[in-house]
Amino acid sequence: MCGIAGYSISNDNNSLIDLSKCIKFLEHRGPDSSSSYVNDEERIALVHTRLSIIDTSENANQPIGVDKYNAALVFNGEIYNFKELKKQISKVSFHNEYKNWISNSDTEVLLRFYIHLIRSGKSISYILNKLNGIFTFALFDLKENALHIARDAFGVKPLYYIQNEDAFYFSSEIKSLLKMLPEKEIIKNYKDNYDFDSINRYLTYLWNPGNGTPTKLISKLGPGEYLKIKKGKIIEHKKWFILPILKNKFTNKSSKEIKIDLRKLLRKAVQRQLVSDVPLGAFLSGGLDSSSIVKFAKDEIKGLETFTIKIKDSAQKNINDDYKYAVKVADYLDVNLNVVEVSPLDFISNIENMVYQLDEPLADPAALNVSFISSIAKKRGLKVLLSGTGGDDIFTGYKRHIAVRFNSLIGQLPTSIINNLKYSSGLLPLTFPLFRRFRKLIESFDLAGDERLVNFFEWNNKKILNQIYSAEFIKRLKKNKPNKIMLDFLSQLPEGVSEINKVLSLEQRFFLADHNLIYTDKMSMQNGVEVRVPFLDLDLVEYSSLIPDKFKQKGVTSKWILKKCMEGYLPKSIIYRKKNGFGLPIRSWIKNDLRDWVFTILSKDKIKERGLFNHNKVHELIRKNNSGEIDASYLILSLICMELWFDKFLK
């Protein structure tokens, strides 16, 4: 894992960029070494900061290539099947100068693999689909004077870019990307560059599905996407990866056969992702996903180190604490469990830093878990951690997947019953999670088809948001809806895709890339630690897409087939435990511990200066939330994250 950045300038009238600040703001991603490649004639630059994991020698430092290969490459990530690819191209009759390998790195394999196939007439999509790994890379091909940039299939590794009239800039992180632009260009008329649609989506979902950011200056490269740049201009932007779940094919195998196959594939995925020349550990929450990963990793690594969070005073604070489950799994599997103790105050005091490290205003303090664990892991000498991220998104693990099971029944209910349910839901107090979920379900009755499915991802609806938006904000939104991006995505699916697979496709395209994987990457790489996600191994995901819905969910049991797969390998009390999201008392904090801080961040002067919200309505919202009249704590947190983002990045 590393940090990459660079630029392509369009003409000779534009001065080259001082890369020192850009490198400085990427050093946390790659603390072991840093370097750059600058081609003054072609006005191209590539930057790399290295976290040494595979072949830790200087021979594997980047940028790699240049004169010998007529190409230069900077790479962030891991190619898990690089040894197989190396065997393939070692059999090829390369020119004499290519015969000797200079390193044992996957980076050099990627460069040679590209050179061999692209010179043989293969397309970039063909090349990318041969890679099983997590990555973003930028490769400058001197023969065609073109810059090739790609992101892995599920977007495990991030990449942001700016395309303006004069140049193309890119980086693993926004904080580094902005250092390549003159400061006056960033600040000047920054309000004119508000991306109102993206801001609306951040506040609707607490994260932003799609390739936008709060400013039109900056875009995200989507998962499984590729860019080709010449002379500072994007000349090609395409999708190279299609989600396997959209192929709409199912296996005829029995559940017994499927669970055997699944167990083999999951074990192989873990084994494949253990490749490392440095110490490796794993997250262990005590849930099914992380426990499954630890089980198969433990079989391969003697003395595997695992990590979990223990929250001080969790009983008094009504916090969902996974600690007791993690202890049980660690004892059962006989692995060492490192317990990271944190207090509610640790979360509160780190929210501002969280927004800065995330590069995006994601309103989910659960991201801090990754930071706390990664920090301790680094102190223990570990550079790599395995995570259970992705299990819920390919096997159905969220509460919304259960709701989808009953979705078809809603349309069959008589109008009188629906009206009575709507009336009753309005009387329920919102202080209880079950009542909040019930009201949300009832509110979805007015929606139909795909809109109802997308609504399962929504946190804040249009009615409450329009009350706090400024008149200018509402005007700029026009008729655009926050669900448009996801609805457009669903509209392109082949006929016959089931509702559960539609929702899983939204998880895999948007929720993973734009939420879970963003915070997993940013909060771990803040500490110079790489996180790998075996559940997103391409072979495993491909097979999971063939599993019929009836084996993913049985009644209200989610991930049924995965649970069956792990019987005999984990305690049943762990396999069938009730799923908990990482529960923090956000509502209590907003009303009590953070009360003064909320009014400081969302002060009248700051809101007026930003011009996005109506300060009177925002303060009225806060007062109503504090009195218990409404439940808007997560919206308030999202507003705070948005204000902090603009203050830290564009002010």
C-alpha positions as CSV (number, residue, x, y, z in Angstrom):
1,M,0.0,0.0,0.0
2,C,1.2,3.4,-0.9
3,G,0.2,6.9,-2.0
4,I,0.3,8.0,-5.6
5,A,-0.2,11.4,-7.3
6,G,0.8,13.2,-10.4
7,Y,-0.2,15.5,-13.2
8,S,-0.4,15.9,-17.0
9,I,-0.1,19.5,-18.2
10,S,-1.7,20.6,-21.5
11,N,0.7,23.1,-22.9
12,D,4.1,24.8,-22.5
13,N,2.5,28.0,-21.2
14,N,1.7,26.4,-17.8
15,S,4.5,26.2,-15.2
16,L,5.4,22.8,-13.7
17,I,4.3,22.0,-10.2
18,D,6.3,21.9,-7.0
19,L,5.7,18.3,-5.8
20,S,7.3,18.6,-2.4
21,K,4.0,19.6,-0.6
22,C,2.1,16.9,-2.5
23,I,4.6,14.3,-1.3
24,K,4.5,15.6,2.3
25,F,0.7,15.2,2.5
26,L,1.0,11.6,1.3
27,E,3.8,10.5,3.6
28,H,1.5,8.8,6.1
29,R,0.4,6.4,3.3
30,G,4.0,5.5,2.5
31,P,6.4,6.3,5.3
32,D,9.2,4.0,4.0
33,S,10.3,5.9,0.9
34,S,9.2,8.5,-1.6
35,S,10.2,9.5,-5.1
36,S,8.9,11.0,-8.3
37,Y,9.3,10.8,-12.0
38,V,9.1,14.1,-14.0
39,N,9.2,14.3,-17.8
40,D,9.7,17.9,-18.6
41,E,9.3,17.4,-22.4
42,E,5.9,15.6,-22.1
43,R,5.0,17.7,-19.0
44,I,4.1,14.6,-17.0
45,A,4.8,13.9,-13.3
46,L,4.3,10.8,-11.2
47,V,4.7,10.7,-7.4
48,H,4.9,7.8,-5.1
49,T,5.2,7.3,-1.3
50,R,5.9,3.7,-0.3
51,L,4.7,1.4,2.4
52,S,7.0,-1.6,1.8
53,I,5.1,-4.9,2.1
54,I,6.1,-7.1,-0.9
55,D,9.9,-7.1,-1.5
56,T,10.9,-4.5,1.0
57,S,14.3,-3.8,-0.7
58,E,15.1,-0.6,-2.6
59,N,14.8,-2.6,-5.8
60,A,11.1,-2.4,-5.5
61,N,10.9,1.4,-4.9
62,Q,8.7,3.4,-7.3
63,P,8.3,5.0,-9.8
64,I,9.4,1.9,-11.7
65,G,10.4,1.5,-15.3
66,V,11.2,4.6,-17.4
67,D,14.0,4.2,-20.0
68,K,14.3,0.4,-19.9
69,Y,10.6,-0.1,-20.5
70,N,9.6,3.1,-22.2
71,A,7.0,3.4,-19.5
72,A,6.8,4.6,-15.9
73,L,4.5,3.3,-13.2
74,V,3.3,4.3,-9.8
75,F,1.1,1.7,-8.0
76,N,-0.9,1.6,-4.8
77,G,-2.2,-1.7,-3.6
78,E,-1.5,-5.4,-4.1
79,I,-1.9,-7.8,-7.0
80,Y,-2.6,-11.1,-5.2
81,N,-2.1,-13.3,-8.3
82,F,1.2,-11.6,-9.3
83,K,3.2,-14.8,-9.0
84,E,0.9,-16.6,-11.5
85,L,1.2,-13.6,-13.8
86,K,4.9,-13.6,-13.5
87,K,5.1,-17.2,-14.6
88,Q,3.0,-16.4,-17.6
89,I,5.2,-13.6,-18.9
90,S,8.4,-15.3,-17.9
91,K,7.6,-17.8,-20.6
92,V,7.2,-15.1,-23.2
93,S,10.1,-14.3,-25.5
94,F,10.8,-10.7,-24.4
95,H,13.6,-8.6,-25.8
96,N,17.0,-9.2,-24.2
97,E,16.8,-6.2,-21.9
98,Y,13.6,-7.5,-20.3
99,K,15.0,-10.9,-19.3
100,N,16.4,-10.1,-15.8
101,W,13.9,-9.1,-13.1
102,I,15.2,-6.3,-10.9
103,S,12.8,-7.1,-8.0
104,N,10.4,-9.6,-6.5
105,S,7.6,-7.1,-6.4
106,D,4.1,-7.2,-7.8
107,T,4.7,-3.7,-9.2
108,E,7.3,-4.9,-11.6
109,V,5.0,-7.8,-12.7
110,L,2.2,-5.3,-13.4
111,L,4.5,-3.2,-15.5
112,R,5.8,-6.1,-17.5
113,F,2.4,-7.6,-17.8
114,Y,1.1,-4.3,-19.3
115,I,4.0,-4.0,-21.7
116,H,3.7,-7.5,-23.0
117,L,-0.1,-7.5,-23.5
118,I,-0.4,-3.9,-24.8
119,R,2.4,-4.4,-27.3
120,S,0.6,-7.7,-28.3
121,G,-2.6,-5.7,-29.2
122,K,-4.6,-6.4,-26.1
123,S,-6.9,-3.8,-24.7
124,I,-6.4,-2.1,-21.3
125,S,-9.8,-3.7,-20.2
126,Y,-8.4,-7.2,-21.0
127,I,-5.3,-6.5,-18.9
128,L,-7.2,-5.1,-16.0
129,N,-9.6,-8.1,-15.9
130,K,-6.6,-10.4,-15.4
131,L,-5.7,-8.7,-12.1
132,N,-6.9,-10.1,-8.8
133,G,-6.1,-7.5,-6.3
134,I,-6.7,-4.0,-4.8
135,F,-5.2,-1.1,-6.5
136,T,-5.0,2.2,-8.1
137,F,-2.2,2.9,-10.5
138,A,-0.9,5.5,-13.0
139,L,1.2,4.3,-15.9
140,F,2.8,6.7,-18.4
141,D,3.5,5.0,-21.7
142,L,6.2,6.9,-23.5
143,K,5.6,5.2,-26.8
144,E,2.1,6.7,-27.1
145,N,2.7,9.6,-24.7
146,A,-0.4,8.7,-22.8
147,L,-1.2,8.4,-19.1
148,H,-3.3,5.3,-18.1
149,I,-5.0,5.4,-14.7
150,A,-7.2,2.6,-13.2
151,R,-9.0,1.7,-10.0
152,D,-9.7,-1.8,-8.8
153,A,-13.0,-3.6,-9.3
154,F,-14.7,-2.7,-6.0
155,G,-12.8,0.5,-5.2
156,V,-10.8,-0.7,-2.3
157,K,-8.2,1.9,-3.1
158,P,-9.2,5.5,-3.6
159,L,-8.3,8.0,-6.3
160,Y,-9.4,11.6,-6.8
161,Y,-8.7,13.9,-9.7
162,I,-9.1,17.4,-11.1
163,Q,-9.6,18.2,-14.7
164,N,-9.4,21.9,-15.7
165,E,-8.6,23.8,-18.8
166,D,-4.9,23.6,-18.3
167,A,-4.1,20.2,-16.7
168,F,-5.1,16.9,-15.2
169,Y,-4.1,16.3,-11.6
170,F,-4.7,13.1,-9.5
171,S,-3.9,11.7,-6.1
172,S,-4.8,9.0,-3.6
173,E,-6.1,11.8,-1.2
174,I,-7.8,15.1,-1.6
175,K,-5.4,16.8,0.9
176,S,-2.5,16.0,-1.3
177,L,-4.3,16.7,-4.6
178,L,-5.1,20.3,-3.5
179,K,-1.4,20.9,-2.9
180,M,-0.8,20.8,-6.7
181,L,-3.1,23.7,-7.3
182,P,-2.2,27.3,-6.5
183,E,-3.9,28.2,-3.2
184,K,-5.6,31.2,-4.7
185,E,-7.2,29.0,-7.3
186,I,-8.7,26.8,-4.6
187,I,-10.1,29.6,-2.5
188,K,-11.2,31.9,-5.2
189,N,-14.9,31.7,-5.8
190,Y,-15.1,28.4,-4.0
191,K,-18.8,28.9,-3.5
192,D,-19.3,28.9,-7.3
193,N,-17.9,25.4,-7.3
194,Y,-20.3,23.9,-4.8
195,D,-21.5,20.5,-6.0
196,F,-25.1,21.0,-4.7
197,D,-26.2,17.5,-5.8
198,S,-23.3,15.8,-4.1
199,I,-23.8,17.8,-0.9
200,N,-27.5,16.8,-0.9
201,R,-26.5,13.2,-1.3
202,Y,-24.1,13.4,1.6
203,L,-26.8,14.8,3.8
204,T,-29.5,12.3,2.6
205,Y,-27.4,9.1,3.0
206,L,-24.6,10.3,5.3
207,W,-22.2,9.4,2.4
208,N,-22.3,10.2,-1.2
209,P,-23.0,7.5,-3.9
210,G,-21.3,8.3,-7.1
211,N,-18.2,10.1,-8.3
212,G,-18.8,13.5,-6.9
213,T,-17.4,15.4,-3.9
214,P,-18.6,18.6,-2.2
215,T,-16.9,20.7,-4.8
216,K,-17.1,20.5,-8.6
217,L,-13.4,20.9,-8.7
218,I,-12.7,17.4,-7.5
219,S,-14.0,14.0,-8.8
220,K,-13.6,10.5,-7.7
221,L,-12.6,7.7,-10.1
222,G,-15.3,5.1,-9.7
223,P,-14.6,1.5,-8.8
224,G,-13.7,-0.6,-11.9
225,E,-13.1,2.5,-14.0
226,Y,-10.2,3.6,-16.2
227,L,-9.0,6.9,-17.6
228,K,-6.7,7.7,-20.5
229,I,-5.1,11.1,-20.5
230,K,-3.1,12.9,-23.2
231,K,-1.7,16.4,-23.0
232,G,-3.6,17.2,-19.8
233,K,-7.0,16.1,-21.2
234,I,-9.1,13.0,-20.4
235,I,-9.6,11.4,-23.8
236,E,-11.2,8.1,-22.5
237,H,-13.2,7.3,-19.4
238,K,-14.8,3.9,-19.3
239,K,-15.9,1.0,-17.0
240,W,-13.7,-2.1,-17.3
241,F,-15.4,-4.2,-14.6
242,I,-19.0,-5.5,-14.5
243,L,-20.4,-6.7,-11.2
244,P,-20.8,-10.5,-11.4
245,I,-24.1,-10.3,-9.7
246,L,-25.6,-8.6,-12.7
247,K,-24.9,-11.6,-15.0
248,N,-28.2,-13.0,-13.6
249,K,-27.1,-16.6,-13.6
250,F,-27.6,-19.1,-10.8
251,T,-26.0,-22.5,-9.9
252,N,-28.2,-25.6,-9.7
253,K,-26.0,-27.1,-6.9
254,S,-27.5,-28.1,-3.6
255,S,-27.0,-26.0,-0.5
256,K,-24.6,-28.8,0.8
257,E,-22.5,-28.5,-2.4
258,I,-22.5,-24.7,-2.3
259,K,-21.3,-24.5,1.3
260,I,-18.4,-26.8,0.5
261,D,-17.4,-24.7,-2.5
262,L,-17.8,-21.5,-0.5
263,R,-15.6,-22.7,2.3
264,K,-12.9,-23.7,-0.2
265,L,-13.1,-20.3,-1.9
266,L,-13.1,-18.3,1.3
267,R,-10.1,-20.3,2.6
268,K,-8.3,-19.7,-0.8
269,A,-9.1,-16.0,-0.7
270,V,-7.6,-15.6,2.7
271,Q,-4.5,-17.7,1.7
272,R,-4.1,-15.6,-1.4
273,Q,-4.2,-12.3,0.6
274,L,-1.6,-13.5,3.2
275,V,1.2,-12.8,0.7
276,S,3.5,-10.4,2.6
277,D,7.1,-9.9,3.5
278,V,6.1,-8.0,6.7
279,P,4.1,-9.1,9.8
280,L,0.3,-9.4,9.3
281,G,-2.7,-9.4,11.7
282,A,-6.5,-9.2,11.6
283,F,-9.5,-7.3,12.9
284,L,-11.7,-9.4,15.1
285,S,-15.1,-8.0,16.1
286,G,-16.5,-11.3,17.1
287,G,-19.0,-11.2,14.2
288,L,-19.4,-13.9,11.6
289,D,-17.3,-12.1,8.9
290,S,-14.2,-11.1,10.8
291,S,-14.3,-14.4,12.8
292,S,-14.4,-16.4,9.5
293,I,-11.4,-14.5,8.2
294,V,-9.4,-15.1,11.4
295,K,-10.3,-18.8,11.4
296,F,-8.7,-19.4,7.9
297,A,-5.8,-17.0,8.5
298,K,-5.0,-18.7,11.8
299,D,-4.7,-22.0,10.0
300,E,-1.8,-20.5,8.0
301,I,-0.1,-18.1,10.4
302,K,1.2,-19.3,13.7
303,G,0.7,-16.8,16.5
304,L,-1.7,-14.6,14.5
305,E,-2.3,-11.3,16.2
306,T,-5.9,-10.0,16.2
307,F,-7.4,-6.7,17.4
308,T,-10.7,-5.6,18.8
309,I,-12.2,-2.5,20.5
310,K,-13.3,-2.4,24.1
311,I,-15.3,0.7,25.0
312,K,-14.9,2.0,28.5
313,D,-18.2,2.5,30.4
314,S,-20.2,0.9,27.5
315,A,-22.8,-0.4,29.9
316,Q,-23.5,3.1,31.3
317,K,-23.4,4.6,27.8
318,N,-25.7,2.0,26.2
319,I,-23.1,1.2,23.5
320,N,-23.1,-2.0,21.4
321,D,-19.8,-3.5,22.5
322,D,-18.3,-6.5,20.5
323,Y,-15.6,-7.1,23.0
324,K,-17.1,-10.1,24.8
325,Y,-17.8,-11.9,21.4
326,A,-14.2,-11.2,20.2
327,V,-12.8,-12.7,23.4
328,K,-15.0,-15.8,22.9
329,V,-13.7,-16.3,19.3
330,A,-10.1,-15.6,20.2
331,D,-10.3,-18.3,23.0
332,Y,-12.0,-20.7,20.6
333,L,-9.5,-20.3,17.8
334,D,-6.5,-19.9,20.2
335,V,-5.3,-16.6,18.8
336,N,-3.8,-13.6,20.6
337,L,-6.3,-10.8,21.0
338,N,-5.0,-7.3,21.4
339,V,-7.7,-5.2,23.1
340,V,-7.8,-1.6,22.2
341,E,-9.5,0.3,25.0
342,V,-11.2,3.6,24.1
343,S,-13.6,5.9,25.9
344,P,-16.5,7.8,24.4
345,L,-14.4,10.9,24.9
346,D,-11.8,9.4,22.5
347,F,-14.5,9.3,19.8
348,I,-15.8,12.8,20.6
349,S,-12.4,14.4,20.6
350,N,-11.4,12.8,17.3
351,I,-14.4,13.7,15.1
352,E,-12.7,16.8,13.6
353,N,-9.5,14.8,12.7
354,M,-11.7,12.0,11.3
355,V,-13.3,14.4,8.7
356,Y,-9.8,15.6,7.7
357,Q,-8.4,12.1,7.4
358,L,-11.4,10.8,5.5
359,D,-11.1,13.5,2.8
360,E,-14.9,13.4,2.6
361,P,-17.7,14.5,5.0
362,L,-18.8,11.0,5.9
363,A,-20.9,11.2,9.1
364,D,-20.0,7.8,10.6
365,P,-17.8,7.9,13.7
366,A,-17.5,4.1,13.5
367,A,-14.6,4.9,11.1
368,L,-12.6,5.8,14.1
369,N,-12.5,2.1,15.1
370,V,-10.2,1.5,12.1
371,S,-8.0,4.3,13.2
372,F,-7.7,3.2,16.8
373,I,-6.9,-0.4,15.9
374,S,-4.5,0.5,13.1
375,S,-2.6,2.8,15.4
376,I,-2.0,0.0,18.0
377,A,-1.2,-2.5,15.2
378,K,1.5,-0.3,13.9
379,K,3.0,0.1,17.3
380,R,3.0,-3.7,17.5
381,G,5.1,-3.8,14.4
382,L,2.3,-4.8,11.9
383,K,1.9,-3.3,8.5
384,V,-1.0,-5.4,7.2
385,L,-4.4,-6.3,8.7
386,L,-7.2,-8.5,7.3
387,S,-10.8,-7.3,7.6
388,G,-14.2,-8.8,7.2
389,T,-15.5,-5.9,5.2
390,G,-17.6,-7.0,2.2
391,G,-19.3,-10.1,3.8
392,D,-22.5,-8.2,4.4
393,D,-22.5,-6.8,0.8
394,I,-22.2,-10.1,-1.0
395,F,-24.2,-12.4,1.3
396,T,-26.9,-10.1,2.7
397,G,-26.0,-8.9,6.2
398,Y,-27.8,-5.6,6.7
399,K,-31.3,-5.0,8.1
400,R,-32.4,-3.6,4.8
401,H,-31.9,-7.0,3.2
402,I,-34.5,-8.4,5.6
403,A,-36.8,-5.6,4.7
404,V,-36.5,-6.4,1.0
405,R,-37.9,-9.9,1.7
406,F,-41.2,-8.3,2.7
407,N,-41.2,-5.6,0.1
408,S,-43.4,-7.5,-2.4
409,L,-46.1,-7.9,0.3
410,I,-46.5,-4.1,0.8
411,G,-48.2,-3.6,-2.5
412,Q,-50.8,-6.3,-1.6
413,L,-52.0,-4.5,1.6
414,P,-55.4,-2.8,1.4
415,T,-55.3,1.0,1.4
416,S,-57.2,1.1,4.8
417,I,-54.5,-0.9,6.5
418,I,-51.7,1.2,5.0
419,N,-53.4,4.4,6.2
420,N,-53.8,3.0,9.7
421,L,-50.2,2.0,9.8
422,K,-49.1,5.5,8.6
423,Y,-51.2,7.1,11.4
424,S,-50.0,4.7,14.1
425,S,-46.3,5.1,13.1
426,G,-46.6,8.9,13.5
427,L,-47.6,8.3,17.2
428,L,-44.5,6.2,18.0
429,P,-41.7,7.8,20.0
430,L,-38.4,8.0,18.0
431,T,-36.2,7.3,21.0
432,F,-36.3,3.6,20.3
433,P,-34.4,2.1,17.2
434,L,-37.2,-0.4,16.4
435,F,-39.8,2.4,16.2
436,R,-37.5,4.5,14.0
437,R,-37.0,1.6,11.6
438,F,-40.8,0.9,11.6
439,R,-41.6,4.5,10.7
440,K,-39.1,4.5,7.9
441,L,-40.6,1.3,6.5
442,I,-44.1,2.8,6.7
443,E,-42.9,6.0,4.9
444,S,-41.6,3.9,2.1
445,F,-45.2,2.7,1.3
446,D,-45.7,5.8,-0.8
447,L,-42.9,4.7,-3.1
448,A,-42.9,2.0,-5.8
449,G,-40.5,-0.3,-7.5
450,D,-36.8,0.6,-7.5
451,E,-37.5,3.9,-5.6
452,R,-38.6,1.9,-2.6
453,L,-35.4,-0.2,-2.8
454,V,-33.1,2.9,-2.9
455,N,-35.1,4.3,0.0
456,F,-33.7,1.6,2.2
457,F,-30.3,3.5,2.1
458,E,-31.8,6.9,3.1
459,W,-31.2,8.5,6.4
460,N,-32.7,12.0,6.0
461,N,-35.7,12.7,3.6
462,K,-36.3,15.6,1.3
463,K,-38.9,17.2,3.6
464,I,-36.6,17.7,6.6
465,L,-33.6,18.7,4.4
466,N,-35.5,21.4,2.4
467,Q,-36.5,23.0,5.7
468,I,-32.9,23.7,6.5
469,Y,-31.5,24.5,3.0
470,S,-31.0,28.0,1.9
471,A,-33.2,29.4,-0.9
472,E,-30.1,29.3,-3.2
473,F,-29.5,25.6,-2.4
474,I,-33.1,24.6,-3.1
475,K,-32.9,26.6,-6.4
476,R,-29.7,24.9,-7.5
477,L,-31.1,21.4,-6.8
478,K,-33.9,22.1,-9.2
479,K,-35.6,18.7,-10.0
480,N,-32.6,16.6,-9.4
481,K,-33.2,13.9,-6.7
482,P,-30.5,12.4,-4.5
483,N,-31.6,8.9,-5.5
484,K,-31.1,9.6,-9.2
485,I,-27.6,8.1,-9.5
486,M,-28.7,4.8,-7.9
487,L,-32.0,4.7,-9.8
488,D,-30.1,5.3,-13.1
489,F,-27.8,2.4,-12.2
490,L,-30.7,0.1,-11.5
491,S,-32.4,1.1,-14.8
492,Q,-29.5,-0.3,-16.7
493,L,-29.7,-3.8,-15.1
494,P,-30.7,-6.7,-17.3
495,E,-34.3,-8.0,-16.9
496,G,-35.1,-10.5,-14.3
497,V,-32.6,-9.3,-11.6
498,S,-34.3,-10.1,-8.2
499,E,-35.0,-7.4,-5.7
500,I,-32.4,-8.7,-3.3
501,N,-29.7,-8.8,-6.0
502,K,-30.7,-5.3,-7.0
503,V,-30.0,-4.1,-3.4
504,L,-26.8,-6.2,-3.3
505,S,-25.7,-4.5,-6.6
506,L,-26.2,-1.1,-4.9
507,E,-24.2,-2.3,-1.9
508,Q,-21.3,-3.5,-4.2
509,R,-21.2,-0.5,-6.5
510,F,-22.0,2.3,-4.1
511,F,-22.1,1.5,-0.4
512,L,-18.8,-0.3,-0.4
513,A,-16.8,2.1,-2.6
514,D,-18.3,5.3,-1.3
515,H,-18.6,4.5,2.4
516,N,-17.1,1.4,3.9
517,L,-14.0,1.1,1.8
518,I,-13.3,4.8,1.9
519,Y,-13.1,4.9,5.7
520,T,-11.3,1.6,5.9
521,D,-8.6,2.8,3.6
522,K,-8.2,6.4,4.9
523,M,-8.3,5.6,8.6
524,S,-5.8,2.7,8.3
525,M,-3.4,4.4,5.9
526,Q,-3.4,7.4,8.3
527,N,-1.3,5.1,10.4
528,G,0.7,3.5,7.6
529,V,-1.2,0.2,7.8
530,E,-2.7,-1.7,4.8
531,V,-6.1,-3.4,5.2
532,R,-7.0,-6.3,2.9
533,V,-10.6,-7.6,2.3
534,P,-10.7,-11.3,1.5
535,F,-14.5,-11.3,1.0
536,L,-14.0,-9.1,-2.1
537,D,-11.6,-11.7,-3.7
538,L,-12.8,-11.8,-7.3
539,D,-13.2,-15.6,-7.4
540,L,-15.3,-15.5,-4.2
541,V,-17.5,-12.7,-5.4
542,E,-18.0,-14.4,-8.8
543,Y,-19.2,-17.6,-7.0
544,S,-21.4,-15.7,-4.5
545,S,-23.2,-14.1,-7.5
546,L,-24.3,-17.6,-8.6
547,I,-25.9,-18.5,-5.2
548,P,-29.7,-18.4,-5.4
549,D,-31.5,-15.9,-3.2
550,K,-33.1,-18.6,-1.2
551,F,-29.7,-19.7,0.1
552,K,-28.6,-16.2,1.0
553,Q,-31.7,-15.5,3.0
554,K,-34.1,-17.9,4.7
555,G,-37.0,-16.1,6.3
556,V,-35.4,-13.4,8.5
557,T,-32.0,-15.2,8.6
558,S,-29.5,-13.3,6.5
559,K,-26.3,-14.8,5.2
560,W,-27.8,-18.3,5.7
561,I,-25.4,-20.1,3.4
562,L,-22.3,-18.4,4.9
563,K,-23.5,-19.3,8.4
564,K,-24.0,-22.9,7.3
565,C,-20.6,-22.9,5.7
566,M,-18.9,-21.9,9.0
567,E,-20.8,-24.4,11.2
568,G,-18.2,-26.7,12.8
569,Y,-15.5,-24.0,12.3
570,L,-16.9,-21.4,14.7
571,P,-19.1,-21.5,17.8
572,K,-22.8,-21.4,16.8
573,S,-23.3,-18.7,19.4
574,I,-21.0,-16.5,17.2
575,I,-22.4,-17.7,13.8
576,Y,-26.0,-17.0,14.9
577,R,-25.5,-14.0,17.2
578,K,-27.7,-11.0,16.6
579,K,-26.0,-8.6,14.2
580,N,-25.1,-5.2,15.7
581,G,-23.9,-2.2,13.9
582,F,-21.2,-0.4,15.7
583,G,-23.4,1.4,18.2
584,L,-22.3,4.7,19.6
585,P,-24.6,7.0,21.6
586,I,-24.6,9.7,18.9
587,R,-28.0,10.9,19.9
588,S,-27.0,11.3,23.6
589,W,-23.7,13.0,22.6
590,I,-25.3,15.5,20.3
591,K,-27.8,16.5,23.0
592,N,-25.4,16.4,25.9
593,D,-21.6,15.9,25.6
594,L,-21.3,17.8,22.3
595,R,-24.1,20.3,22.9
596,D,-21.9,23.4,23.1
597,W,-19.5,22.2,20.4
598,V,-22.5,21.7,18.0
599,F,-23.5,25.3,18.4
600,T,-19.9,26.4,18.0
601,I,-19.4,24.5,14.7
602,L,-22.9,25.4,13.4
603,S,-22.8,29.0,14.6
604,K,-25.0,31.6,12.9
605,D,-22.0,33.4,11.4
606,K,-20.5,30.2,10.0
607,I,-23.7,29.1,8.5
608,K,-24.3,32.5,6.9
609,E,-20.8,32.6,5.6
610,R,-21.2,29.2,3.9
611,G,-24.5,30.1,2.3
612,L,-25.8,26.5,2.1
613,F,-28.2,26.5,5.0
614,N,-30.8,28.6,6.7
615,H,-29.2,29.3,10.1
616,N,-32.6,30.0,11.8
617,K,-33.9,26.6,10.6
618,V,-30.7,24.8,11.6
619,H,-30.8,26.1,15.1
620,E,-34.5,25.3,15.3
621,L,-33.7,21.8,14.2
622,I,-31.1,21.5,16.9
623,R,-33.5,22.8,19.6
624,K,-36.2,20.4,18.6
625,N,-33.8,17.5,18.5
626,N,-32.5,18.4,22.0
627,S,-36.1,18.5,23.4
628,G,-36.9,15.1,21.8
629,E,-39.5,16.5,19.5
630,I,-37.7,15.1,16.5
631,D,-34.9,12.7,15.9
632,A,-32.2,14.6,13.9
633,S,-29.0,13.8,15.6
634,Y,-27.4,12.1,12.6
635,L,-28.5,15.0,10.3
636,I,-26.9,17.4,12.8
637,L,-23.7,15.3,12.8
638,S,-23.7,15.3,9.0
639,L,-24.1,19.1,8.9
640,I,-21.1,19.3,11.3
641,C,-19.0,17.1,9.1
642,M,-19.9,19.2,6.0
643,E,-19.0,22.4,7.8
644,L,-15.7,20.9,9.0
645,W,-14.9,19.6,5.5
646,F,-15.2,23.0,3.9
647,D,-13.3,24.7,6.7
648,K,-10.4,22.2,6.5
649,F,-10.2,21.8,2.7
650,L,-11.4,24.9,0.9
651,K,-11.3,27.8,3.3
